[in-house]
Amino acid sequence: MIEEAEPRPLVHVTPPSGWLNDPVGGLVHGGRQHLFFQYVPTATEWRHTCHWGHLVGDDLVRWRHLPVALAPGDGDDGVWSGSAVVDEGGPVLFYTSVLDGQLDLGRVALARPADGELAEGAPGGESGGREPADGELVRWRKHDGGPVLLPPPDLDLAHFRDPFVWGRTGAWRMLVGAGLRDRGGAVLRYSAADLHRWRYDGVLAEAGPGSGLGDVWECPQYVDLDGGPALVVSIMNGGQLDRVIAARGRAEGDRFVPGRWQVLGYGRSAYALTTYRDRAGLLVGTAWLRDGPPGVPRRDWAGMLSLPVHLTAGADGDIHVAPHPDVDTLRTARLAEGATGVELTDGLADLEVTLAAGARLRLDTDAAPVVLAYAEDGLTVESGGEPTVVPVLRPGSELSLRVVVDRGVVEAWTGEGRWAAVRVLGLRVRAATVLGGGRLDAWALDPVQEPA
Ligand code: FRU
């Protein structure tokens, strides 16, 4: 049975058609933000024949789809996740090239803008129109020589994919996500002078047997977080995509020694968080928001991207997640101030909420409500299915919450830097109410991703 088409969210990115998973390759070029994503244009389920869809924007919320950047072909049966760097020749996309029949062990390959793509079009000029302006990096050319790195034969590897590259000319570094037989998820590290000839430098970090931290670590991200290193990985457990975990820690020789592991994006939807710098240098994260339990057939589209989040080092030792400042620019009319409730006409709003201990925010829908309940053990998010608990550091004191409500999805951030994203198929919130002590302010939002 084919379901009715699900209404699209109004401020979250969805694929033009078909399937979307991981966001990848965030970069700035000519003053504009570019972001790519795993894309299967012709199916609403994942297929190994992934492409790189392409988004461009003058900021991180007003995204426009450009034509597919990378597609299978030229020896790639699928173009899987990776990352982007900018060298003196311009942006370079690193992707995982997979071969049918050998999907678990990918190869690292790269692509550069095709001739004539590097002219930098003026931001705000033609970019608002339908036709891509010059310098929008529309056409990409895969490196003629094929993959630049194959999985090392002498490690007992079950999985190898998702290059994450950083550095500068003469000193490039790369991580690759992996699964080691009997050892679990791991991140392998490499170095190169020229982006092409990579040397294996050992394991950066690994789950370790029995750690519960996953048997494959996908989409590794290694970032400088306000002066110290942090590692982010998306973990697969028993063949299932599980969650995004991250840790601040310290570098010891070629190893990263993690401090405390934390979840980034509670709610069982966020996965494959990618990190990149915005045009002002802030560290940004964007995750794939999964649709929830598999098995619900989708007609037109599946998968969406989270709103951009800003990642910082919190005084509590954890990574703090907050909505990126560009999200604020979506606000239009104020709908409520110091109120206990607000009605929403289009299922879209930005809320600032204060909850007393024991209070809750109820989002009424045509079906079951979504409830964010603040109790001793944390902030429980109920959206049908198993509830999720977001940790609260100072239970008992007032909790501030930022909540963006969109069609099919709710994202919430505690003032303490924790983030939850819940995806509910067909969700349309009609009203938001604070119960048991607290207040809310509400704003309407510009529906920038509304389908034409
Ligand atoms: C994560 C992931 C990556 C892989 C890609 C394929 O969701 O499994 O490891 O490169 O998706 O689409």
Boltz pocket constraint, residues with backbone or C-beta under 6 A from the ligand:
constraints:
  - pocket:
      binder: B
      contacts: [[A, 21], [A, 22], [A, 38], [A, 47], [A, 50], [A, 80], [A, 81], [A, 82], [A, 96], [A, 161], [A, 162], [A, 218], [A, 219], [A, 241], [A, 271], [A, 272]]
      max_distance: 6.0
